[in-house]
Amino acid sequence: MSIRGYTRYSNSPITEQVYSDVGPDDFYLIAYRDPCAFLAMDFSMTSGSGYSLREGVDFEFSTIDNFYSDPLYENIRVASTIRIINETFQTGDLLISYRWVADYASADMFNRFNRAIDQMTESVLTTVDGGVVVNDDGNLVVQGTNYPGYKENL
Protein backbone atom coordinates (compact mmCIF):
# COMPACT_ATOMS: atom_id res chain seq x y z
CA MET A 1 0.00 0.00 0.00
CA SER A 2 1.27 3.48 -0.72
CA ILE A 3 0.50 6.89 0.67
CA ARG A 4 -2.68 8.20 -0.96
CA GLY A 5 -1.66 10.52 -3.78
CA TYR A 6 2.02 9.66 -3.26
CA THR A 7 4.22 8.44 -6.09
CA ARG A 8 7.63 7.30 -4.89
CA TYR A 9 10.37 9.91 -5.53
CA SER A 10 7.99 12.37 -7.19
CA ASN A 11 6.95 14.54 -4.24
CA SER A 12 6.79 18.26 -4.78
CA PRO A 13 10.25 19.66 -4.06
CA ILE A 14 10.47 22.78 -1.93
CA THR A 15 13.87 24.39 -2.38
CA GLU A 16 15.80 26.77 -0.18
CA GLN A 17 12.87 27.90 1.92
CA VAL A 18 14.19 30.49 4.40
CA TYR A 19 13.56 30.20 8.15
CA SER A 20 15.08 32.75 10.51
CA ASP A 21 15.87 32.68 14.23
CA VAL A 22 14.08 29.36 14.87
CA GLY A 23 15.48 28.95 18.39
CA PRO A 24 15.78 25.67 20.35
CA ASP A 25 12.10 24.59 20.12
CA ASP A 26 10.44 22.28 17.63
CA PHE A 27 9.16 24.03 14.52
CA TYR A 28 6.99 23.07 11.55
CA LEU A 29 7.77 23.63 7.92
CA ILE A 30 5.11 25.56 6.01
CA ALA A 31 5.14 24.27 2.43
CA TYR A 32 2.20 26.19 1.05
CA ARG A 33 -0.09 27.68 3.68
CA ASP A 34 -0.28 25.22 6.57
CA PRO A 35 2.17 23.05 8.57
CA CYS A 36 3.24 20.06 6.50
CA ALA A 37 4.62 16.54 6.60
CA PHE A 38 7.78 16.03 4.56
CA LEU A 39 10.18 13.25 3.58
CA ALA A 40 13.27 12.87 5.76
CA MET A 41 15.16 11.57 2.72
CA ASP A 42 16.48 14.23 0.32
CA PHE A 43 16.19 16.74 3.19
CA SER A 44 18.87 19.42 3.38
CA MET A 45 19.45 22.42 5.57
CA THR A 46 22.12 25.05 5.03
CA SER A 47 23.03 28.01 7.24
CA GLY A 48 23.08 31.52 5.83
CA SER A 49 26.89 31.22 5.69
CA GLY A 50 26.69 28.09 3.51
CA TYR A 51 27.39 25.38 6.14
CA SER A 52 25.39 22.16 5.55
CA LEU A 53 23.74 21.13 8.81
CA ARG A 54 23.95 17.44 9.75
CA GLU A 55 21.17 15.33 11.23
CA GLY A 56 22.00 14.21 14.76
CA VAL A 57 24.74 16.81 15.13
CA ASP A 58 23.12 20.12 14.21
CA PHE A 59 19.41 19.22 13.93
CA GLU A 60 16.98 16.37 14.46
CA PHE A 61 13.59 15.42 13.15
CA SER A 62 11.77 15.91 16.43
CA THR A 63 8.44 14.44 15.31
CA ILE A 64 8.10 11.52 12.93
CA ASP A 65 4.63 11.08 11.47
CA ASN A 66 3.90 7.47 12.45
CA PHE A 67 0.89 7.21 10.15
CA TYR A 68 2.86 7.99 7.00
CA SER A 69 6.06 6.29 8.22
CA ASP A 70 4.28 2.96 8.83
CA PRO A 71 5.63 -0.12 6.99
CA LEU A 72 2.34 -0.22 5.10
CA TYR A 73 3.48 2.97 3.38
CA GLU A 74 6.81 1.72 1.98
CA ASN A 75 8.81 2.40 5.21
CA ILE A 76 9.51 5.96 4.17
CA ARG A 77 10.35 8.17 7.13
CA VAL A 78 8.03 11.19 7.12
CA ALA A 79 8.73 14.01 9.58
CA SER A 80 6.59 16.90 10.73
CA THR A 81 8.81 18.97 13.04
CA ILE A 82 12.48 19.85 13.33
CA ARG A 83 14.61 20.93 16.27
CA ILE A 84 17.97 22.70 15.94
CA ILE A 85 20.23 21.10 18.55
CA ASN A 86 23.41 23.04 17.75
CA GLU A 87 23.05 26.45 19.42
CA THR A 88 25.13 28.08 16.69
CA PHE A 89 22.29 27.66 14.19
CA GLN A 90 19.33 28.57 16.43
CA THR A 91 19.65 32.19 15.26
CA GLY A 92 20.22 33.51 11.77
CA ASP A 93 18.91 32.20 8.46
CA LEU A 94 18.47 28.55 7.51
CA LEU A 95 17.77 27.48 3.93
CA ILE A 96 15.74 24.27 3.94
CA SER A 97 15.04 22.02 0.95
CA TYR A 98 12.71 19.03 1.22
CA ARG A 99 10.00 17.00 -0.46
CA TRP A 100 6.45 17.85 0.63
CA VAL A 101 4.04 14.99 1.48
CA ALA A 102 0.88 16.63 2.87
CA ASP A 103 -0.42 19.63 4.78
CA TYR A 104 -1.87 19.20 8.24
CA ALA A 105 -5.31 20.66 8.76
CA SER A 106 -5.16 23.91 10.67
CA ALA A 107 -7.99 26.01 12.08
CA ASP A 108 -7.47 28.43 9.19
CA MET A 109 -7.84 25.58 6.67
CA PHE A 110 -11.10 24.40 8.27
CA ASN A 111 -12.40 27.98 8.28
CA ARG A 112 -11.63 28.27 4.54
CA PHE A 113 -13.51 25.01 3.86
CA ASN A 114 -16.46 26.12 5.99
CA ARG A 115 -16.68 29.45 4.15
CA ALA A 116 -16.66 27.64 0.78
CA ILE A 117 -19.36 25.19 1.91
CA ASP A 118 -21.50 28.05 3.26
CA GLN A 119 -21.13 29.95 -0.01
CA MET A 120 -22.11 26.90 -2.05
CA THR A 121 -25.06 26.06 0.21
CA GLU A 122 -26.38 29.62 0.03
CA SER A 123 -26.14 29.50 -3.77
CA VAL A 124 -28.16 26.32 -4.40
CA LEU A 125 -31.51 27.06 -5.98
CA THR A 126 -34.52 25.49 -4.19
CA THR A 127 -38.20 25.17 -4.99
CA VAL A 128 -40.91 26.82 -2.89
CA ASP A 129 -41.42 23.55 -0.99
CA GLY A 130 -37.68 23.23 -0.17
CA GLY A 131 -36.64 20.80 -2.92
CA VAL A 132 -33.28 21.18 -4.63
CA VAL A 133 -33.40 22.18 -8.30
CA VAL A 134 -31.30 20.07 -10.68
CA ASN A 135 -30.75 20.39 -14.42
CA ASP A 136 -31.25 17.67 -17.04
CA ASP A 137 -27.77 16.29 -16.28
CA GLY A 138 -28.63 15.89 -12.58
CA ASN A 139 -26.36 18.73 -11.46
CA LEU A 140 -27.41 21.28 -8.86
CA VAL A 141 -28.61 24.59 -10.23
CA VAL A 142 -26.97 27.52 -8.48
CA GLN A 143 -27.27 31.26 -8.72
CA GLY A 144 -25.80 34.34 -7.17
CA THR A 145 -22.32 35.70 -6.80
CA ASN A 146 -21.32 33.59 -3.78
CA TYR A 147 -20.98 30.25 -5.57
CA PRO A 148 -17.23 29.75 -6.23
CA GLY A 149 -17.63 27.13 -9.00
CA TYR A 150 -19.63 26.56 -12.18
CA LYS A 151 -22.81 28.65 -12.56
CA GLU A 152 -25.71 27.79 -14.79
CA ASN A 153 -27.46 30.83 -16.23
CA LEU A 154 -31.17 30.87 -15.38
C-alpha positions as CSV (number, residue, x, y, z in Angstrom):
1,M,0.0,0.0,0.0
2,S,1.3,3.5,-0.7
3,I,0.5,6.9,0.7
4,R,-2.7,8.2,-1.0
5,G,-1.7,10.5,-3.8
6,Y,2.0,9.7,-3.3
7,T,4.2,8.4,-6.1
8,R,7.6,7.3,-4.9
9,Y,10.4,9.9,-5.5
10,S,8.0,12.4,-7.2
11,N,7.0,14.5,-4.2
12,S,6.8,18.3,-4.8
13,P,10.3,19.7,-4.1
14,I,10.5,22.8,-1.9
15,T,13.9,24.4,-2.4
16,E,15.8,26.8,-0.2
17,Q,12.9,27.9,1.9
18,V,14.2,30.5,4.4
19,Y,13.6,30.2,8.1
20,S,15.1,32.8,10.5
21,D,15.9,32.7,14.2
22,V,14.1,29.4,14.9
23,G,15.5,28.9,18.4
24,P,15.8,25.7,20.3
25,D,12.1,24.6,20.1
26,D,10.4,22.3,17.6
27,F,9.2,24.0,14.5
28,Y,7.0,23.1,11.6
29,L,7.8,23.6,7.9
30,I,5.1,25.6,6.0
31,A,5.1,24.3,2.4
32,Y,2.2,26.2,1.0
33,R,-0.1,27.7,3.7
34,D,-0.3,25.2,6.6
35,P,2.2,23.0,8.6
36,C,3.2,20.1,6.5
37,A,4.6,16.5,6.6
38,F,7.8,16.0,4.6
39,L,10.2,13.3,3.6
40,A,13.3,12.9,5.8
41,M,15.2,11.6,2.7
42,D,16.5,14.2,0.3
43,F,16.2,16.7,3.2
44,S,18.9,19.4,3.4
45,M,19.5,22.4,5.6
46,T,22.1,25.1,5.0
47,S,23.0,28.0,7.2
48,G,23.1,31.5,5.8
49,S,26.9,31.2,5.7
50,G,26.7,28.1,3.5
51,Y,27.4,25.4,6.1
52,S,25.4,22.2,5.5
53,L,23.7,21.1,8.8
54,R,23.9,17.4,9.7
55,E,21.2,15.3,11.2
56,G,22.0,14.2,14.8
57,V,24.7,16.8,15.1
58,D,23.1,20.1,14.2
59,F,19.4,19.2,13.9
60,E,17.0,16.4,14.5
61,F,13.6,15.4,13.1
62,S,11.8,15.9,16.4
63,T,8.4,14.4,15.3
64,I,8.1,11.5,12.9
65,D,4.6,11.1,11.5
66,N,3.9,7.5,12.4
67,F,0.9,7.2,10.2
68,Y,2.9,8.0,7.0
69,S,6.1,6.3,8.2
70,D,4.3,3.0,8.8
71,P,5.6,-0.1,7.0
72,L,2.3,-0.2,5.1
73,Y,3.5,3.0,3.4
74,E,6.8,1.7,2.0
75,N,8.8,2.4,5.2
76,I,9.5,6.0,4.2
77,R,10.3,8.2,7.1
78,V,8.0,11.2,7.1
79,A,8.7,14.0,9.6
80,S,6.6,16.9,10.7
81,T,8.8,19.0,13.0
82,I,12.5,19.9,13.3
83,R,14.6,20.9,16.3
84,I,18.0,22.7,15.9
85,I,20.2,21.1,18.5
86,N,23.4,23.0,17.8
87,E,23.0,26.5,19.4
88,T,25.1,28.1,16.7
89,F,22.3,27.7,14.2
90,Q,19.3,28.6,16.4
91,T,19.7,32.2,15.3
92,G,20.2,33.5,11.8
93,D,18.9,32.2,8.5
94,L,18.5,28.6,7.5
95,L,17.8,27.5,3.9
96,I,15.7,24.3,3.9
97,S,15.0,22.0,1.0
98,Y,12.7,19.0,1.2
99,R,10.0,17.0,-0.5
100,W,6.4,17.8,0.6
101,V,4.0,15.0,1.5
102,A,0.9,16.6,2.9
103,D,-0.4,19.6,4.8
104,Y,-1.9,19.2,8.2
105,A,-5.3,20.7,8.8
106,S,-5.2,23.9,10.7
107,A,-8.0,26.0,12.1
108,D,-7.5,28.4,9.2
109,M,-7.8,25.6,6.7
110,F,-11.1,24.4,8.3
111,N,-12.4,28.0,8.3
112,R,-11.6,28.3,4.5
113,F,-13.5,25.0,3.9
114,N,-16.5,26.1,6.0
115,R,-16.7,29.4,4.1
116,A,-16.7,27.6,0.8
117,I,-19.4,25.2,1.9
118,D,-21.5,28.0,3.3
119,Q,-21.1,29.9,0.0
120,M,-22.1,26.9,-2.0
121,T,-25.1,26.1,0.2
122,E,-26.4,29.6,0.0
123,S,-26.1,29.5,-3.8
124,V,-28.2,26.3,-4.4
125,L,-31.5,27.1,-6.0
126,T,-34.5,25.5,-4.2
127,T,-38.2,25.2,-5.0
128,V,-40.9,26.8,-2.9
129,D,-41.4,23.6,-1.0
130,G,-37.7,23.2,-0.2
131,G,-36.6,20.8,-2.9
132,V,-33.3,21.2,-4.6
133,V,-33.4,22.2,-8.3
134,V,-31.3,20.1,-10.7
135,N,-30.7,20.4,-14.4
136,D,-31.3,17.7,-17.0
137,D,-27.8,16.3,-16.3
138,G,-28.6,15.9,-12.6
139,N,-26.4,18.7,-11.5
140,L,-27.4,21.3,-8.9
141,V,-28.6,24.6,-10.2
142,V,-27.0,27.5,-8.5
143,Q,-27.3,31.3,-8.7
144,G,-25.8,34.3,-7.2
145,T,-22.3,35.7,-6.8
146,N,-21.3,33.6,-3.8
147,Y,-21.0,30.3,-5.6
148,P,-17.2,29.7,-6.2
149,G,-17.6,27.1,-9.0
150,Y,-19.6,26.6,-12.2
151,K,-22.8,28.7,-12.6
152,E,-25.7,27.8,-14.8
153,N,-27.5,30.8,-16.2
154,L,-31.2,30.9,-15.4
